């Protein structure tokens, strides 16, 4: 390879792309859209929380209605003396949104059934809350059947809610407080950033190759530049464009979101952060995982600080301090670069083998499947970062750029980290060599839709 020529190709690729109107538009429009999306999510969640529902209740069991206490979102009205069929036909006239019918008590199973009728489908939050209240009523009824005096109070007294405080030990045995939820957040962010970068900008490499091939510009370029030099120059050039755009996105998004939060005030954040279950559903984690974060959001709002908030804030700070940031940042840069180069070389090979984006779906599948598997594995890493699937996922080169970064905050043996990087590096060299062979032949092939068999034949050519 001629590095002087590669440098020239990189410069041409970079300057050509950053001067395009499409680059300027997407660089400034995407952060605006992303910030707007975040603001809209806050507003939607806040408005959803304030939604009121007027509920008519026909309690045929006689034990549930007392547990249906109205609040700022749901108002329960007792219609137990009315016929359910009559209420269903006049629900709108009664100015009610929902009819809840509690069946007569089953004296054998000591339970009831519940039916809810409404014009529009009910949300999960309403049905879940209603089910919990009915369960409380049934449990209280069953407790009373034992005839033990003050049994309900005794049952309440024996309940416990113990919170586990985590400590990590260094080599000298010194302990420091930590919180798994913090590791989960850091792991998720790093893994998703690399996953997005590879998917988005690896695809740009492929599109760029297809564009030059379909316009026959590549025939002119190949006459003065080797195919391998052109491929690597294009990959690195697009990477620099992507990094430029990515950094601008981060800066602009932070500025826009900060400005929006200052303009709309803390009430917007409080309306969103006040319901952990709602937050958990929005960010895509389970309520248990959200609970494990340990009140981080609440601790950041001075208006909602509890007596133990300083301890929670100390836990957050101590956990962040425990993360091996130097190791993590260096590893992030290594996996960021090697992961992109590995997949970009494969995307370039696919782009050279086709004449339009529509023809890439079949050839692109072996590339996208490992990325999807890696994304699923990092979700498993939050539960058990040392499980066999997660460990192997962090070593296998096609998933390691994403999975290993999700493991590092939890602690990874140095030999596994070195082995993972070495495997990734040599896999990149091998795939780049194979991709270059495909690129060298495929970039000048026209008029035929390439298949995996064609790619195999090109690889066998000397």
N, C-alpha and C positions, 0 to 999 in steps of 0.2 A: 504493500500500500504506500502511496505517496502522500505524506502528511501535509505537504504544501498545497497539493490539489484539494485534499479534504478540507483544509482551512478555508480555501477559496469557496468551495461549495457551501460550507457552513455559513460564511459571511453572506453569500448570495441568498441562501435559503432564509436566513434571519431577516435581512434587510427587506427582502421582497415581501415577507409576510407581515412584518410590523408596520409597513407603509400602506397596507391594504385598508380600505374603509371597513371591511368586515371585521378586521382585528380591532380597530378603534371602537366600533359599535359594540361588539361583544364584550370588550374589556370594560366598558362603562355601563352597558345595559344590564349585563348579568348581575353585578353587585346590587344594582337598583332593584331588579326583580327578586333577588335573594333576600335583601333587606325587607322589601315589601311583603314577601311571603312570610317572613318571621313575624312582622308586625300583624299581618292578617291572622296568623295562627294565634297570637296572643289575644287579639280582639275576639276571634271566634270562640276560643276556650273561655274567655271571660264572659261573653254573652251566653254561652251554653250553660255556664254555672248559674247565671241569674234567671234562667228560664223557669217560669212558674207553671205548675200543673194543678188544676182543681180536680180532685178525685172523689167520686161517690163510692161509698163502701157499703156493701150488703154483707154483714157479718152474721151468717147463720150458725156459727159455732158458739158465739157468745164469749170468746176468750181472746180474740185478736184485736178488736177495735181499740181497746185501751192502750195497746202498744203502738198504734198508728198515730204518732204525734206529729202535728203539722210543723213545718219549718218555713224558712224564707223561700224555698223552692217548690214545696209540695204542700197542699192544703187538703186534709182528709175530712170529709163530711159523712156523718152516719146516716145511711138510708136503709138501715136494717129492717125497718117495718114496711118497706116498699117492695114491690115485685121486681125482680131483676129484669124480666122481659119488658115491663113497662118503662123502666129507666133506660134500657137500651134504645128504645124507639124515641125517647124524648131527651136524650143526652144533651143535645144542642140546646133545647129549650130550657133545660135546667142550668145552662151555662157551665157544664162540666166537660172536662177533657177525657176522663177515663172513668170506667166503671170497674170496680174490683169486687168480685163475688167470692166470699169465703164459704166453703161447703160446711154442712153440719159435721160435728166432731165424730170421727170414727172411734167408738169406744173400745174397739179391740186393738187397733194399731195405734190409738191415741195420737192421731194426726188429722190434718185437713188437706183439702186441695184448694188451689187458688186459680181463678180465671180472671184475666184482665181484658177488657174490651175498650177499644178506642178507634177513632176514625183513621188516625195515622199511626204507623208503627211506633212502638215505644222504644226508648233508648235502653241500652244495657245498664246505665247508671240507675234508672228508675226501677227496673225489674230486679236488679241486684239488691237495692236498698229495701224494696218491698219484701223480697224473699228473706232477708236478714231479720226484719221485724217480725215476720210470721214465725220464723224459726225461734226467735226469742220467746214468743208467746207459747209455742208448743213446749219448749224446754221448761218454762215456768210451770205450765200445767202438769207436765210429767213429774216435776220435782214435788209439787203439792200433793200428788197422789200417794207419795210415800208416808204422808202424815207425820213427818218429823218437824217439830217446832223450830222455826227460824232456819229451815234448811236452805231457803233461797239466799239468806244473808250469809250462811256458812259457805255456800258454794261461791259467793262473791269474794269472801274473805280469803279463800284458799287459792284463788286465781293469782297468777304471777306473770310478770312481763320482764324477764331478765334480759338485759342487753349485754352482749359479749364485747368486751374491750380487747382489741387485738394488739399484740406486741411483736415486733420483729427483733431478732438478735443478730448482732454482728459477730465477727470472728472472735472478738474478745469476750463475748457474752453480754455486752452492753445492750440493754433493751430500749426500745423506742416505740411509742404508740403509733398505730397505723389503722387504715380503714380500707377495706377491700373495694368499696364503692368508688373511691378515688382512682384506684388502679384500673377499675373497669372503664371509667370515663376516659382516662388517658389512652388505654389500649384501643378503645373503640375509635377515638379520634385519629390516632396514628394509622391504624389499619385501614380505615375508610379513606383517608387522604391518599394513601398510596394506591388503593384500589381504584379510586376515581381518576387519579393521574394516569395510571396505565390504560384504563378503559378509554378515557377521553382523548389523550394525546397519542397513544398508540394507534388509535383509529385515524388521527390526523395524518400520521405518517403514511398509512395505507391510502387514504384519500389523495394525498399529494402525489404518490406514485401513480395512482390510477389517472389522475388529472394530466400529468405529463405524458403518460403513455397514450392516453386517448387523443391528445392533441398533437401527437407525433413530435413534441419538443424533445423527447428523450433520444430520438434518433440523432439529432444534432449534437446533444450533449455527449452521447456515447462515442461519437467520432473523435472527441478530444479528451475525454475523461474515462477512465476505467469504470466498469459497472460497480465494482466493489467500493471504489472511492466515492462514487456518486451515492451509493446506498448509505454508507456510514456518514458522509457529509450531510445527507438529508436527515438521518436519524438524530444526529447531534444538533443540527440547526433547528429542527422542530422542538427538540428538548429545551433549547435556550429560549425559543419563543414561548413555549409552554410555561417555563419557569417565570419569565417576565410577566406573562398574563396572570399566572397563579398568584404571584406576590401582589400584583396590583388589585386583584380580586379581594385578597385578604384585607389589605389596607382600606380599600374603599368600602367593603362590607362592614368592617369594624366602625369606621367613621359614620356610615349611614345608620347603622343599628344604634350606636351610642347617641347620635343626634335625635333619632326617633324616640328612644326611651326617655331622653331628657325633655323632649317636647310633650310627650304623652304622660309623663310622670310615673311615679312608683306604683300607682293604683293598677296600671296595666300589668306590671310584673306580679303584683300581689294577687290579682285575680287569676293569674295563670299558675303561680306556684303554690296557691293555697290548697290545692287538691293533688296529693302525690299520685293517686291512682290515675288521674287525668294526665298528669305529666308523664307517667310511665307509659300509658297508651300512645301518647304523642311521639315520644322518642324511641319507641319500639322495644322497651324492656319490660320484664315482668314486675308486678307490684312488689314482690319480695326483693328483687334487685334494687328497685327504687328505694325501698325501705332501708336496704343495706347501706345506702349512701349516707345515712345518718343525719338527716336534717341539714344538709349543706345549704340548700336554698334558703331555708328559714333563718339560718345563722347569719346570712348576708344582709338581712333586712332588720334594721334596728327597731322597727316598730313591732316586730314579732319575736323578739329575743326572749327566750325563757330563762329560767334560773340556771340551767345547765348549758346555755348557749356558748359561754366562753370555752367550756370543755370541748364542745363540738368544733368550734373554730380552731382550737388548739390541735384537735385531732386532724383536721384538714391540713393545717400548716405543717404538722409533724409528718403526715403521710407524704405530702409533696416533697418535703425535705429528704425523706427516705428513698425516694425514687432516684436511681443512679442516672442523673441527667446527662452527665458527660458521655457515659456509655450509651445511653439511649439516643442522644443527638447524633453521635458518630455513627451508630448502627443505622439510624434513620437515613442519614445521607448515603451510606453505603448501599443499603437495600433500595433506597429511592433511585439511585443511579443504575445499579445493576439490574434491578427489576424492570425498570423502564427499557434499558438497552436490550434485555432478553426478549421482552414481548414486542418491542418496536421492530427488532430484526425479523421476528416472525410475521408481524403485520406487513412489513415491507415486502417480504417474500410472497405473501398472499396478494398484495396489491399488484406486484409485477406479473402475476399469473392470470389476471383478469383484465377486462377492458371497461367494466362498469361496476359501480357499487352493488348493483343488484345481483351480480354473479359471485359476490364474496361470501354469501351466507353459508354455503356448504363448507368451503375451505376455512372459514373463520371459526367454525364450531369447535375444533380441537383447541383453539386458543382461549375461547371464552369459558369453556367448561371448567378448566383449572381455576380460573379467577372466581367463578361462582362457588366452587367448592371451598376455596380459601376464605371467602366471605362467610360461608356457613360455619367453617371451623372456628373463626374468631368469636362467633357467638357462643360456641361451646367452651372456648378458652376462659370466658368469664366464670363459668361454673367450676371447671377443673383444669387449670392451666398446665398440669403435669400429666394429664391423661395420655394414653398411647396415641390416640388420633391427633391430638394437638401437637405432641412432640414430633411425630412423624411429619405432620403438616408443616412444622417449622424447619424441617431438614430437607424435605423434597423441594428442589429448586423452583418448580413452577407454582408453589404455594408459599414458600418461605418468606418472600418479601412482605407479604401481608401478615401471615400467622406469627412469625418470629417477633415482629414489633408488638403484637398483642401479648406476647409472653414476657418480654423483657421487664416491664414494670413489676411483675410478680417474682422475678429472679430466674436467671437461666445460667446453667453451668458454662464456664468459659469455653470448654472443649466443644460443647454443642454449638455455641455461637460461631466459633472459628470454623468448625466443620460445615455449618450451614452456609457461611459466606464463601468458603472454598468451593463447595459443590455448586453454589449459584454462579460463581465466577467461571468455573470450567464449563458449566452447562451453557452459559452465555457464549463462551468462545466456540464451543461445538455448534450451537444453534446458529451463531452468526456465520460460521463457515458454511454450514448447510444452506442457510438462507441466501448467502452470497452466490452459491452455485445456482440456486433456483432463480435468483434475481438476474444473474448474468444471461440466462437463456430466456426466461419468461418476459423480460422487459422488451424484447424485440419480437415476441410472438403475437401475431394478430390474426383475427378471423376465425378463431377456434376457442370454444369454451373449455378451459382446462379442468382436469379432474385430478384426484389423488394419484391415479396411475401415471398421469403425465408428470406430476411433480417427482414421482419416484424415478421415472426414466431420466429426468433432467439431473437428478442427484447422482445417477450412475455414470453420467457423461464425464469424461476426463478433460 
